[in-house]
Amino acid sequence: MRKKERVFEAVARLESLYPDAICSLDYTDAFQLLISTRLSAQCTDKRVNMVTPALFKEFPDAESLSKAELSRVEELIKTCGLYKTKAKDLIGIAQKLIADFAGIVPDTIEELTTLPGVGRKTANLVCGDIYKKPAVVTDTHFIRICNRLGFVNSTNPLTVENEMRKLLPPQKSNDFCHRTVLFGRDVCTARKANCESCILNDICPKKNVK
């Protein structure tokens, strides 16, 4: 089976295993997803979801957050880790949204990555989940699993993104990224690839990897 055929097979099988391909961050709009994703760096989604209700109650949009006191934002997000840097970025994001985008979260990777602290992973997530554009979100689970399945041979996020864009069906790419996160938590974990219970075992060239 050729690589692209194996990719399509993996897409289909994970779709059957995880029919609901949804982001594990809680949000109601583009602004909330953008802010939540910035908070999730080196922090669990579960922790972010515990912090954001109070944050969004006080600062529900870019305009209100752009005028926030840094110390207040730090206080609200302190348990997320790296909170001082993240607080500066959150306010900076809001201020740039107001100054350059009329308070609206942009819909291109190029524009999104001009925002403070926003990289391609966050930009892809927003473009895919909010604007329904083909996206490849290269989180750690996605990178690990694509390497184990032999789809890529790199841990560089940009390299992995570019290679997987060539292989994935565009209309399925964003959902596939969400499903690999779930799969990476449940089965093909960082600690152990549980090959004996893996539905991709027969198409994985690195099965039984330790």
C-alpha positions in Angstrom: 0.0 0.0 0.0 1.4 3.4 -1.0 1.9 6.2 1.5 -1.1 8.2 0.3 -3.3 5.2 0.3 -2.2 4.5 3.9 -3.0 8.1 4.8 -6.5 7.8 3.4 -7.0 4.5 5.2 -5.9 6.1 8.5 -8.3 9.0 7.9 -11.2 6.6 7.4 -10.4 4.4 10.3 -9.9 7.2 12.8 -13.1 8.8 11.6 -15.0 5.6 12.4 -13.3 5.4 15.8 -13.9 9.1 16.7 -16.9 10.3 14.7 -17.1 13.5 16.7 -13.9 15.3 15.8 -14.0 18.3 18.1 -11.5 20.5 19.8 -11.1 19.8 23.5 -11.0 23.5 24.3 -14.2 25.2 25.3 -15.2 28.2 23.2 -18.1 30.0 21.6 -16.5 32.1 19.0 -13.3 32.9 17.1 -11.9 35.2 19.8 -12.4 32.7 22.6 -10.7 29.9 20.6 -7.8 32.2 19.7 -7.2 33.2 23.3 -7.8 29.7 24.7 -5.3 28.2 22.2 -2.6 30.7 23.2 -3.2 29.8 26.9 -2.9 26.1 26.1 0.9 26.3 25.3 2.6 24.0 27.8 -0.6 23.6 29.6 -3.4 21.0 29.4 -6.7 21.9 27.7 -8.5 20.8 30.9 -6.7 23.5 32.9 -7.4 26.1 30.2 -11.1 25.2 30.3 -11.0 25.8 34.1 -9.5 29.3 33.7 -11.3 30.7 30.7 -14.8 31.1 32.1 -13.7 33.8 34.5 -11.4 35.4 32.0 -14.1 35.6 29.3 -16.7 36.8 31.8 -14.6 39.8 32.6 -13.1 40.2 29.1 -15.6 38.9 26.5 -14.1 40.5 23.4 -11.1 42.1 22.0 -12.1 45.6 22.9 -12.4 44.8 26.6 -9.3 42.7 26.7 -7.3 45.4 24.9 -7.9 47.8 27.8 -7.2 45.2 30.6 -4.7 45.8 33.3 -1.8 43.4 32.9 -1.8 42.4 36.6 -5.5 41.5 36.4 -5.0 39.2 33.4 -2.0 37.6 35.1 -4.2 36.9 38.1 -6.9 35.3 36.1 -4.6 33.0 34.1 -1.9 32.3 36.7 -2.5 28.6 37.0 -1.9 28.1 33.2 1.8 28.4 33.5 4.1 31.0 31.8 1.3 33.4 32.8 3.4 36.6 32.6 4.3 36.0 29.0 0.8 34.8 28.1 -0.9 37.7 29.8 1.2 40.2 27.7 0.4 38.2 24.6 -3.3 38.1 25.3 -3.5 41.9 25.7 -1.2 42.4 22.7 -3.4 40.1 20.6 -6.5 42.1 21.6 -4.8 45.4 20.9 -3.6 44.3 17.4 -7.1 42.9 16.6 -8.6 46.3 17.4 -5.8 48.3 15.6 -5.4 46.2 12.5 -8.5 44.0 12.1 -11.4 46.1 13.4 -11.7 43.7 16.4 -12.4 40.7 14.1 -10.2 37.5 14.2 -8.7 37.2 10.7 -9.2 34.1 8.6 -5.7 33.5 7.1 -2.6 32.0 8.6 -0.5 34.9 7.3 -2.6 37.5 9.2 -3.1 35.4 12.3 0.6 34.8 12.8 1.1 38.6 13.0 -0.6 38.5 16.3 1.6 38.3 19.5 2.4 34.7 20.5 0.4 33.2 17.7 2.2 30.6 15.7 1.1 28.4 12.8 -0.4 25.7 15.1 -2.8 28.2 16.6 -3.5 29.9 13.2 -4.3 26.5 11.6 -6.7 25.6 14.4 -8.6 28.9 14.1 -8.7 28.6 10.3 -9.9 25.1 10.4 -12.4 25.1 13.3 -13.8 28.6 12.8 -13.5 29.3 9.1 -13.7 25.7 7.9 -10.6 26.0 5.8 -8.2 23.0 5.2 -5.9 23.0 8.1 -3.1 20.9 9.6 -2.6 21.5 13.3 0.8 20.1 14.2 0.5 19.4 17.9 2.8 16.9 19.6 0.3 14.0 19.2 -0.1 14.7 15.5 3.7 14.9 14.9 4.4 11.7 16.9 1.7 9.6 15.2 2.5 10.8 11.7 6.1 9.8 12.3 5.2 6.4 13.8 2.9 5.7 10.8 5.7 6.6 8.4 3.9 9.5 6.9 6.7 11.9 7.7 10.2 11.6 9.0 10.6 14.9 10.9 9.7 16.5 14.2 9.8 20.0 12.8 6.2 21.3 12.9 6.4 23.3 9.7 8.0 20.4 7.8 5.3 18.0 9.1 2.5 20.5 8.2 3.8 21.0 4.7 4.3 17.2 4.1 0.9 16.3 5.5 -0.9 18.9 3.4 0.3 17.1 0.4 -1.0 13.7 1.7 -4.3 14.5 3.5 -7.6 15.1 1.7 -8.1 18.8 2.3 -11.7 18.5 3.4 -10.7 15.9 6.0 -7.4 17.4 7.2 -8.6 19.5 10.2 -10.8 16.7 11.6 -8.0 14.2 11.2 -5.8 16.4 13.4 -8.4 16.4 16.1 -8.7 12.7 15.9 -5.0 12.1 16.2 -5.0 14.0 19.4 -7.7 11.7 20.8 -5.9 8.6 19.4 -2.6 9.8 20.8 -4.1 10.1 24.3 -6.0 6.8 24.2 -3.9 4.4 22.2 -0.6 5.6 20.6 0.7 7.5 23.6 4.0 9.1 24.1 4.9 6.6 26.7 3.8 3.5 24.8 2.4 2.6 21.4 -0.3 0.1 22.3 0.0 -1.8 19.1 -2.0 -4.8 20.3 -5.2 -2.6 20.5 -4.5 -0.3 17.6 -6.9 -0.2 14.6 -4.0 1.0 12.5 -1.7 -1.8 13.3 -1.8 -3.5 9.9 -0.9 -0.3 8.0 1.8 0.9 10.4 5.4 0.2 9.4 6.6 0.9 12.9 4.1 -1.3 14.7 5.3 -2.8 18.0 7.7 0.2 18.4 8.9 0.5 22.0 
